[in-house]
């Protein structure tokens, strides 16, 4: 059926389309940039072992058939000691404030991150859905060792989901996308989908 209505969109948005901003946060070197590069299948972020490589928020857009996710890659969370680090933490706070959903990455081999610390960091989330990713599970020989960790994190915050992943190996990312799209609000895309 054709229409002569000049206001009709060329590509109508399907009913139930979802779109939103997703802030990807975590400690330095947790794998945030690796995760986004894998999800977007495009290198938008520099990946290095050197901490504080990401200094400003970066946007990456993932378009699906019935969703658009605007990812915000943030600097690693740290206790700021000088002006650049204070600026970086303001970037993280702004991303959390702007996001519809938060993805918090934890490196399962980094023992600096404790559940109680995460509870303080998530105070800024203010009721937004938070998905916890336990990253770098490819480095854990016995996956049963993850179960107590998952239990500890379940006790400190009502996460939408806790998903063990390996961003580098692309393991668990399909499950992440499924949970993420379910958390997004129904909305037309924010950016052109082509």
Secondary structure, DSSP 8 states (H G I E B T S, - for coil): -----TTS-SS---TT-EEEEEEEEEBTTSSHHHHHHHHHTS--S---SSTT---S-EEEEEE-SSEEEEEEE---B----SHHHHHHHHHHHHHHHH-SEEEEEEETT-TT--HHHHHHHGGGGTT-EEEEEEE-GGG-S-GGGHHHHHHHHHHH---SEEEE-BTTTTBSHHHHHHHHHHHS-B---SS---
